[in-house]
Amino acid sequence: MPNPKASAASPRRASTFHLVFLTYSVICSGAYGLEEMIPSSGPGLALLMMVVLPLVWSVPICLACAELAAHYPVEGGYYRWARMAFGDFAGYQTGWLVGLANLATNAAFAVLFANYLAYFIPGLGDGERWLAALALVWGATLLNVLGIRLVGAASVVLTAVIFLPFLFMAIGGLLQWRHNPVVPFMPPGMGLPAALGQGLMIALWLYSGYEKLTPNAGEVENPSRAFPIALAFSLPMVVGSYLVPTVVGLAARDNWSGWGEAHFAVLAEEIGGRWLGVLMTFGALVSNACILMVTTLGQSRLPMVMAEDGLFPRAFGRVGRRFGTPIVSLVAGGIALTFLTRIRFVDLTGLFSLVQVLAYVLIFASLLRLRARPAATAGATPPPGGAGGGGAAPFTIPFGRAGLVAMMLPGFAIALWVVAQRLWNGGRFDGRQALVDLAVFASGPVTYLAFRRRPGAPPAGG
């Protein structure tokens, strides 16, 4: 249920049009960040992952979130769905895991911003890069204090700016097509498990996040209709944004092993000259600013909603009087990102993948549970089998229980692979990594016991 305080303070909500670009921005905002997939997995395997992963990973979570958002358009999204399905503890763990994933991915965007800035300022040291990342983090925080409508309008304008350098590079690259973009399929001498390794972790980071704006359902016009439409339009936009410039770049220049941090700027300069390299770098800076701006939006609302339900400190539930935004939550997130931006980009994507895949398992489980036992909550329409209301039926995945399970199986398998990959690094058990991962998982139950205030709070609160 929307927060009445926030609604009263901020009556202007994001439209479906805004939500399409917000969703695209929270997932992609251009192909920046995928470059390290190419040398680590090989051109052919990297491109194959870009084609297959949306089908087995993004489409299922898009469908799951679309149905849940349509039937249960409650502020808090995935957290409250899990809470309705399994109770306080499972709901909190889902919210906590996705919250950690949000922090990891937001830090990755800030680090990527600083990496691309080095194109304009050669020799930029680690300290200077960190300061640049911090400037972006706190700028996005300030903009989010001003509300979702402004963020949504900004995302539309910035997305148009981001497309231009990739469009020019694609045209120039097509005219210079000289090489087979899928050769070699994998790096010479490397086996499939090793080639998948880091590349799949980055690919999961690229194609995740479709649930991130569901906590903002109370700030969207007609969320039951808006979320399915936004997810349907944003997914093909994301796939095209990754696939086209990568194929063209590999076909125009036979230097796949030299791809790395901020390589699209180098590639654009080789294809179109200095002006295109500058434009591509500017697009990267805008892209990461845009995506951090939008992901900060979802990151801040989750603690606010959990605080309303008595599962997080009360201070996080307070909103500013003028804009109705959760200032305490935004500032706390900015402080956390201040420390996380000291971590390397590839390590942040690895941490993100670990917690994100487990959160997706809980979202899938919530859909199965709510299909079997619809929850009665204010402002939500039960799925098929529950009491129906008037008007058009909300979006429902056209599968029965067996079909849903089949749709989710690849996601479950990917989750197991990610956990195993982190624990068995290079074919050997990594005890240090196991301790780190155990601490990450233990943080959920520990903070649940520390923060929980009202054990008897109703499951769908608001």
Secondary structure by P-SEA (a helix, b strand, c coil): cccaaaaaaccccccaaaaaaaaaaaccccccccccccccccaaaaaaaaaccccccaaaaaaaaaaaaaacccccaaaaaaaacccaaaaaaaaaaaaaaaaaaaaaaaaaaaaaaccccccccaaaaaaaaaaaaaaaaaaaaacaaaaaaaaaaaaaaaaaaaaaaaaaaaaaccccccccccccccccccccaaaaaaaaaaaccccccccccccccccaaaaaaaaaaaaaaaaaaccaaaaaaaaaccccccccccaaaaaaaacccaaaaaaaaaaaaaaaaaaaaaaaaaaaaaaaaaaaaccccccccccccccccaaaaaaaaaaaaaaaccccaaaaaaaaaaaaaaaaaaaaaaaaaaaaccccccccccccccccccccccccccccaaaaaaaaaaaaaaaaaaaaaaaaccccccaaaaaaaaaaaaaaaaaaaacccccccccccc
